[in-house]
Amino acid sequence: MKRMMSLSLLTLIVVGAPAVAQTVSLEPVGGSGNSITAIPGEQVAIDVFLTDSPVDVRGYQLTTEATVSNGSAGSLTSDGAPSVDEGRGDYIFSGASGTIPGVSANPVRVINATVSASDAVTVGMSLVYLGTFSYTIAADAKGTFTIDLVNPGVDSLLADAASDPIAFTTVAAEINVPATLIIEPATANISPGDSITLQVFVSRTAPDDLLKGYELTLPVSASGGSGGSLDHDGNDPVVDAGNMDYVFGADATLTDTTATPNPRILNAVVSSADSANVPALAYLGEFTYTASNDASGDFVVEFVNPGTDTGTSETTLADAASNPIAFVGLNATITVGGGAIPCTRDCDCYFDAVDNGTPFDVCDYHYCDGGSCTSCPRRWGNTCDSYTGFVQTDDILCAVTGFGNYCACPNGDLIGSGNAKGPSGSPLGTDDILAIVA
């Protein structure tokens, strides 16, 4: 049975330590070895492993803490008591007849031991799992953070089959939180044919870097989607110096924008002395994309060749000395036709929301219902807002009214000659009125 326990229950009393040193390694889940790059607000899980222990291990106590280094700011905060996943195949005591695990949130600690000394494990050179700790990166975090065991030999211990101490070394986890380039909105839902303006922000180059300039490059066409395309609108991207969050404020800058071959913004202050301190979000520029009329699905807009290589990177940040600043670029996902199309009148519904953004189908009746477009199969010549399923005099009158004014009878284009497929509408044709009368 699992229960909370104290160190005295394990009798892990350190009096001395043998010369052989095992290794306890803290490894961020999803990282590379003992390090990971993360962003403010993100939760990071740390798995703890033991390796290279020729001495039988019966129990352990692991206490962790996060420390700040390298001119960093902000903090990492424990998410509470750690955990031990006893179902993992690499769990150190997976073959034991019984264990006595315990965890606590203050201090952040795992204590675990086998009930029987005969179940002590010889680890050898393989990695075995001991437990998982979770930390959340503060919203104002920036720099390098270390998560390590507290006071090895005192607050963090290994014990052998006789409950004697085992000497060990540790390899700490390193959490790198660089500056962040963010595309806003990060997610959005638009209709086919619609345009969306994406703004780019930089988050927290401070305190170790001042921002002198930047290059932002986005793709001419977004990736993904299940049909059609989401393309840059072909106009030069914009740096709105009047934006209240503009990174360089009223300082003099050298700015260059282009739409080809990929939309790009180059911007820098004239004087290095005006390099910006960016402790939070700051506006950099904006790009506009348009969905094709047949677009559908999730499209991803991501930075082109982001990095710190001055020779090949096409999305970069530069400090006051014109040296590259490390950063993480976050993508935006734009869903086209993923939900009901908003409307205020029937003529707004020139795409079939039921079919998730397929072109207007003259065989369907389209109308605005409660602020969202909907449709149902059109029967014969029924065009009127009061859909009845059969032709009445009001359908003929509706079509006559819409003759030259699409929005007066948006569902009257039965034959399609009016090409009433756009938000501005087109006149209905005589053939539509004849179709209704017929």
C-alpha positions as CSV (number, residue, x, y, z in Angstrom):
1,M,0.0,0.0,0.0
2,K,1.2,3.5,-0.9
3,R,1.6,5.9,2.0
4,M,3.4,9.1,2.9
5,M,6.6,8.3,4.7
6,S,9.5,10.1,6.3
7,L,13.2,9.6,5.8
8,S,13.4,7.7,9.1
9,L,11.1,5.0,7.7
10,L,13.8,4.3,5.1
11,T,16.6,4.5,7.6
12,L,18.6,6.3,4.9
13,I,21.1,7.7,7.4
14,V,24.3,9.0,5.8
15,V,27.3,8.4,7.9
16,G,29.8,8.1,5.2
17,A,30.0,7.2,1.5
18,P,31.9,4.5,-0.5
19,A,34.2,5.5,-3.3
20,V,32.1,4.2,-6.2
21,A,29.9,7.0,-7.6
22,Q,26.7,6.3,-9.4
23,T,25.0,8.9,-11.6
24,V,21.5,10.4,-11.0
25,S,20.4,12.3,-14.1
26,L,17.5,14.8,-14.5
27,E,16.2,14.9,-18.0
28,P,13.4,17.2,-19.3
29,V,10.6,15.3,-21.1
30,G,10.7,16.2,-24.8
31,G,14.2,17.7,-24.5
32,S,17.6,16.6,-25.7
33,G,19.4,14.8,-23.0
34,N,19.5,17.0,-19.9
35,S,18.4,20.2,-21.6
36,I,15.3,21.7,-23.2
37,T,14.2,25.0,-24.7
38,A,10.9,26.3,-23.4
39,I,8.8,29.4,-23.3
40,P,7.2,31.5,-20.5
41,G,4.1,29.9,-19.0
42,E,5.0,26.4,-20.2
43,Q,5.0,23.4,-17.9
44,V,8.2,21.2,-18.0
45,A,8.3,17.6,-16.7
46,I,11.6,16.3,-15.4
47,D,12.2,12.5,-15.3
48,V,14.9,11.4,-12.9
49,F,17.1,8.4,-13.8
50,L,19.8,6.3,-12.2
51,T,22.6,4.7,-14.1
52,D,26.0,3.0,-13.6
53,S,25.3,1.5,-10.2
54,P,27.0,-1.9,-9.6
55,V,25.8,-1.6,-6.0
56,D,22.3,-3.0,-5.2
57,V,19.9,-0.1,-4.6
58,R,17.0,-0.6,-2.1
59,G,15.8,2.9,-1.7
60,Y,16.2,6.6,-2.5
61,Q,15.2,10.1,-1.5
62,L,15.2,12.8,-4.2
63,T,14.7,16.5,-3.4
64,T,14.8,19.1,-6.2
65,E,14.9,22.8,-6.6
66,A,15.2,25.3,-9.4
67,T,17.9,27.9,-9.6
68,V,18.5,30.9,-11.8
69,S,21.8,31.6,-13.7
70,N,23.4,33.5,-16.5
71,G,21.8,36.9,-16.0
72,S,18.3,35.4,-16.1
73,A,15.1,36.8,-14.8
74,G,11.9,35.3,-13.5
75,S,11.6,31.9,-12.0
76,L,10.5,28.3,-12.2
77,T,7.9,27.1,-9.8
78,S,7.2,23.6,-8.7
79,D,3.8,22.3,-9.6
80,G,3.5,20.4,-6.3
81,A,4.3,16.9,-5.2
82,P,6.2,14.8,-7.7
83,S,5.1,11.4,-8.9
84,V,6.4,7.9,-9.4
85,D,5.0,6.0,-12.4
86,E,5.3,2.4,-11.2
87,G,3.8,1.1,-14.5
88,R,6.8,2.2,-16.6
89,G,8.9,-0.6,-18.0
90,D,12.1,1.1,-16.9
91,Y,10.9,1.7,-13.3
92,I,13.7,0.7,-11.0
93,F,11.5,-1.5,-8.7
94,S,9.2,-2.9,-11.4
95,G,10.0,-6.4,-10.3
96,A,9.9,-5.8,-6.6
97,S,7.3,-7.7,-4.4
98,G,6.4,-4.5,-2.7
99,T,7.5,-0.9,-2.3
100,I,6.9,2.0,0.1
101,P,6.7,5.2,-2.0
102,G,6.0,8.6,-0.7
103,V,5.9,12.1,-2.1
104,S,5.6,15.6,-0.7
105,A,5.2,19.1,-2.2
106,N,7.1,21.0,0.5
107,P,9.9,20.1,0.2
108,V,9.5,18.8,-3.4
109,R,10.5,15.3,-2.7
110,V,10.2,11.6,-3.6
111,I,11.0,8.8,-1.1
112,N,10.9,5.2,-2.2
113,A,12.2,1.8,-1.1
114,T,11.5,-1.9,-1.4
115,V,9.8,-3.6,1.5
116,S,12.2,-6.5,1.3
117,A,16.0,-6.1,1.2
118,S,16.1,-9.0,-1.2
119,D,14.4,-6.9,-3.8
120,A,17.3,-4.4,-4.0
121,V,18.2,-3.8,-7.6
122,T,21.6,-3.9,-9.4
123,V,21.3,-1.1,-12.0
124,G,24.4,-1.5,-14.0
125,M,24.9,0.7,-17.0
126,S,21.2,0.9,-18.0
127,L,19.0,3.9,-17.2
128,V,16.3,3.2,-14.7
129,Y,13.4,5.5,-13.8
130,L,13.1,6.9,-10.3
131,G,10.4,9.6,-10.5
132,T,9.0,12.7,-12.2
133,F,9.0,16.4,-11.1
134,S,7.0,19.1,-12.8
135,Y,7.8,22.9,-12.9
136,T,6.1,25.8,-14.6
137,I,8.0,28.6,-16.2
138,A,6.9,32.1,-15.0
139,A,5.4,34.5,-17.5
140,D,8.3,36.9,-17.0
141,A,11.0,34.2,-17.2
142,K,14.0,34.7,-19.4
143,G,17.4,33.0,-19.5
144,T,18.9,29.7,-18.2
145,F,17.4,27.8,-15.2
146,T,18.8,24.7,-13.6
147,I,16.8,22.0,-11.8
148,D,19.0,19.8,-9.6
149,L,19.0,17.6,-6.5
150,V,19.3,19.4,-3.2
151,N,22.3,18.5,-0.9
152,P,23.3,15.1,-2.3
153,G,24.1,12.9,0.7
154,V,21.8,14.8,3.0
155,D,18.5,15.8,1.4
156,S,19.0,13.5,-1.7
157,L,20.1,10.0,-1.0
158,L,20.6,6.5,-2.3
159,A,20.6,3.4,-0.1
160,D,21.9,-0.1,-0.6
161,A,20.4,-3.4,0.5
162,A,21.7,-2.9,4.0
163,S,20.3,0.7,4.1
164,D,23.8,2.1,3.9
165,P,24.5,5.2,1.8
166,I,25.6,5.0,-1.8
167,A,27.7,7.8,-3.1
168,F,26.5,9.3,-6.4
169,T,27.0,12.2,-8.7
170,T,24.2,14.3,-10.4
171,V,23.6,15.7,-13.8
172,A,21.2,18.7,-13.5
173,A,18.4,19.6,-16.0
174,E,18.9,22.8,-17.9
175,I,15.9,24.8,-19.0
176,N,16.6,27.5,-21.6
177,V,14.0,30.2,-21.9
178,P,15.1,32.6,-24.7
179,A,13.3,35.5,-26.3
180,T,10.1,34.6,-28.1
181,L,8.7,35.7,-31.5
182,I,4.9,35.4,-31.5
183,I,2.4,35.6,-34.3
184,E,-1.0,36.9,-33.2
185,P,-3.6,35.7,-33.3
186,A,-2.0,32.3,-32.6
187,T,-5.3,30.6,-33.7
188,A,-8.2,32.0,-35.7
189,N,-11.2,30.8,-37.7
190,I,-12.0,32.6,-41.0
191,S,-14.3,32.0,-43.9
192,P,-13.1,31.1,-47.5
193,G,-12.3,34.3,-49.3
194,D,-11.7,36.2,-46.1
195,S,-8.4,38.0,-45.2
196,I,-6.7,38.1,-41.8
197,T,-3.9,40.4,-40.6
198,L,-1.3,38.7,-38.4
199,Q,0.8,40.8,-36.1
200,V,4.2,39.8,-34.9
201,F,5.4,40.5,-31.4
202,V,8.7,39.9,-29.6
203,S,8.7,38.9,-25.9
204,R,11.4,39.5,-23.4
205,T,14.8,40.1,-24.8
206,A,15.6,41.7,-21.5
207,P,17.4,41.6,-19.2
208,D,20.5,40.3,-20.9
209,D,19.9,41.7,-24.5
210,L,18.8,45.0,-25.9
211,L,17.0,44.8,-29.3
212,K,18.6,46.9,-32.0
213,G,16.9,45.4,-35.0
214,Y,15.1,42.4,-36.5
215,E,14.3,40.6,-39.8
216,L,10.9,38.9,-40.0
217,T,10.1,36.6,-43.0
218,L,6.8,34.7,-43.4
219,P,5.9,32.4,-46.2
220,V,4.2,33.6,-49.3
221,S,1.7,30.6,-48.8
222,A,0.9,28.9,-45.5
223,S,1.4,25.2,-45.2
224,G,-1.3,22.6,-44.5
225,G,-5.0,22.9,-45.2
226,S,-7.2,20.3,-46.7
227,G,-8.1,22.3,-49.8
228,G,-7.3,25.6,-51.5
229,S,-4.7,27.9,-50.1
230,L,-4.0,30.7,-47.6
231,D,-1.7,33.2,-49.3
232,H,0.0,36.5,-48.5
233,D,-2.0,39.2,-50.1
234,G,0.9,40.5,-52.2
235,N,1.1,43.9,-50.5
236,D,4.3,44.9,-48.6
237,P,4.0,44.0,-44.9
238,V,3.5,47.0,-42.5
239,V,5.3,48.4,-39.5
240,D,2.8,50.5,-37.7
241,A,5.0,53.0,-35.8
242,G,1.8,54.4,-34.2
243,N,1.0,51.1,-32.5
244,M,1.2,51.8,-28.8
245,D,3.2,48.6,-28.3
246,Y,5.7,49.4,-31.1
247,V,9.1,48.2,-30.0
248,F,11.1,51.3,-31.1
249,G,8.5,53.9,-30.1
250,A,9.4,57.3,-31.7
251,D,13.1,56.5,-32.2
252,A,14.5,56.9,-35.7
253,T,14.7,53.6,-37.7
254,L,15.8,52.2,-41.0
255,T,12.9,50.2,-42.3
256,D,12.5,48.1,-45.4
257,T,9.6,45.9,-46.4
258,T,8.9,43.7,-49.4
259,A,6.3,41.2,-50.5
260,T,8.6,39.0,-52.7
261,P,9.9,36.4,-52.9
262,N,8.5,36.0,-49.3
263,P,7.0,38.9,-47.4
264,R,9.7,40.4,-45.2
265,I,10.3,43.2,-42.8
266,L,13.8,44.6,-42.0
267,N,13.8,47.2,-39.2
268,A,16.5,48.6,-37.0
269,V,17.2,51.8,-34.9
270,V,19.6,54.2,-36.5
271,S,21.6,54.6,-33.3
272,S,22.7,51.6,-31.2
273,A,22.1,53.8,-28.1
274,D,18.3,53.6,-28.9
275,S,18.3,49.7,-28.8
276,A,15.1,48.7,-27.0
277,N,14.8,47.1,-23.6
278,V,12.0,44.5,-24.1
279,P,10.7,43.2,-20.7
280,A,7.4,42.1,-22.1
281,L,5.5,41.9,-25.4
282,A,6.4,44.5,-28.1
283,Y,4.9,45.0,-31.5
284,L,7.2,44.5,-34.6
285,G,5.0,44.4,-37.7
286,E,2.1,42.8,-39.5
287,F,1.3,40.7,-42.5
288,T,-2.0,40.1,-44.3
289,Y,-3.1,36.7,-45.7
290,T,-6.2,35.8,-47.8
291,A,-7.9,32.5,-48.0
292,S,-8.9,31.3,-51.5
293,N,-12.6,30.7,-52.2
294,D,-12.0,27.0,-52.1
295,A,-9.8,27.0,-49.0
296,S,-10.6,24.7,-46.1
297,G,-8.8,23.1,-43.1
298,D,-6.0,24.2,-40.8
299,F,-3.2,26.3,-42.3
300,V,0.1,27.0,-40.5
301,V,1.9,30.3,-40.8
302,E,5.5,29.9,-39.5
303,F,8.6,32.0,-39.6
304,V,10.9,31.3,-42.6
305,N,14.4,30.0,-41.5
306,P,14.4,31.4,-38.0
307,G,17.8,31.4,-36.2
308,T,21.0,33.0,-35.3
309,D,23.1,32.3,-38.4
310,T,23.8,35.6,-40.0
311,G,24.5,33.9,-43.3
312,T,21.4,31.7,-43.7
313,S,18.7,32.8,-41.2
314,E,15.9,34.8,-42.7
315,T,14.1,35.6,-39.4
316,T,16.5,37.1,-36.8
317,L,16.9,39.4,-33.8
318,A,20.0,41.5,-33.2
319,D,21.3,43.1,-30.0
320,A,22.9,46.5,-29.5
321,A,26.2,45.2,-30.9
322,S,24.5,43.7,-33.9
323,N,25.0,40.2,-32.6
324,P,22.2,37.6,-33.0
325,I,19.8,37.0,-30.1
326,A,18.6,33.5,-29.6
327,F,14.8,33.1,-29.7
328,V,12.0,30.7,-30.2
329,G,9.4,31.3,-32.9
330,L,5.8,30.3,-32.3
331,N,3.5,29.5,-35.3
332,A,0.0,30.6,-36.0
333,T,-2.8,28.2,-37.1
334,I,-5.6,29.6,-39.2
335,T,-8.6,27.4,-39.7
336,V,-10.6,28.1,-42.8
337,G,-14.3,27.0,-43.0
338,G,-13.9,25.2,-39.7
339,G,-17.2,26.5,-38.2
340,A,-20.3,28.4,-39.0
341,I,-19.9,31.5,-41.0
342,P,-21.1,34.6,-39.1
343,C,-23.7,36.7,-40.8
344,T,-26.2,39.5,-40.3
345,R,-28.2,38.9,-43.5
346,D,-28.8,36.1,-46.0
347,C,-26.6,37.5,-48.6
348,D,-23.6,37.1,-46.3
349,C,-24.0,33.4,-46.7
350,Y,-22.4,33.0,-50.1
351,F,-20.5,29.9,-48.8
352,D,-22.1,26.8,-47.5
353,A,-21.3,26.6,-43.8
354,V,-22.7,23.1,-43.6
355,D,-20.1,22.0,-46.1
356,N,-17.4,23.8,-44.2
357,G,-16.5,26.4,-46.8
358,T,-17.2,24.8,-50.1
359,P,-18.3,27.3,-52.9
360,F,-21.9,28.4,-53.0
361,D,-24.2,25.6,-54.2
362,V,-27.2,26.7,-56.1
363,C,-28.9,23.5,-55.2
364,D,-29.0,24.6,-51.5
365,Y,-31.1,27.2,-49.8
366,H,-28.7,29.5,-47.8
367,Y,-29.8,31.8,-45.1
368,C,-28.7,33.6,-41.9
369,D,-30.0,31.9,-38.8
370,G,-29.2,33.4,-35.4
371,G,-26.0,35.1,-36.6
372,S,-24.6,32.0,-38.4
373,C,-25.0,30.8,-41.9
374,T,-26.8,27.6,-42.5
375,S,-28.3,25.8,-45.5
376,C,-30.7,23.1,-46.5
377,P,-31.5,21.6,-49.9
378,R,-33.5,23.9,-52.2
379,R,-36.7,22.4,-53.5
380,W,-37.9,23.6,-56.9
381,G,-38.0,27.4,-57.0
382,N,-38.4,28.2,-53.3
383,T,-36.3,31.4,-52.8
384,C,-38.0,33.4,-50.0
385,D,-36.7,34.0,-46.6
386,S,-39.7,32.2,-45.2
387,Y,-38.6,28.8,-46.6
388,T,-41.6,26.6,-47.2
389,G,-40.3,23.8,-49.4
390,F,-42.5,24.7,-52.3
391,V,-42.9,27.6,-54.7
392,Q,-45.3,30.4,-53.8
393,T,-46.1,33.9,-55.2
394,D,-43.7,35.5,-52.7
395,D,-40.9,33.5,-54.4
396,I,-41.6,35.1,-57.7
397,L,-41.8,38.5,-56.1
398,C,-38.6,37.9,-54.3
399,A,-36.8,37.1,-57.5
400,V,-38.3,40.2,-59.2
401,T,-37.1,42.4,-56.3
402,G,-33.7,40.8,-56.5
403,F,-33.5,41.6,-60.2
404,G,-30.5,44.0,-60.1
405,N,-30.2,43.8,-56.3
406,Y,-28.7,40.4,-55.2
407,C,-29.1,41.1,-51.5
408,A,-32.8,41.6,-51.8
409,C,-33.2,37.9,-52.8
410,P,-29.8,36.1,-52.2
411,N,-31.3,32.7,-52.9
412,G,-33.0,33.6,-56.1
413,D,-30.0,32.8,-58.4
414,L,-31.3,29.3,-59.3
415,I,-29.6,29.0,-62.7
416,G,-26.3,30.6,-61.7
417,S,-26.3,33.2,-64.5
418,G,-26.1,36.0,-61.9
419,N,-22.9,34.5,-60.4
420,A,-24.2,35.6,-57.1
421,K,-21.3,34.0,-55.2
422,G,-19.6,37.0,-53.6
423,P,-20.3,39.2,-50.6
424,S,-21.3,42.1,-52.8
425,G,-23.8,40.0,-54.8
426,S,-24.7,40.1,-58.5
427,P,-28.1,40.8,-60.2
428,L,-30.3,37.9,-60.8
429,G,-31.1,36.9,-64.4
430,T,-34.3,36.5,-66.3
431,D,-33.6,32.8,-66.4
432,D,-34.0,32.7,-62.6
433,I,-37.4,34.2,-62.7
434,L,-38.5,31.9,-65.5
435,A,-37.1,29.0,-63.5
436,I,-39.3,29.9,-60.6
437,V,-42.4,30.4,-62.7
438,A,-41.7,27.1,-64.4
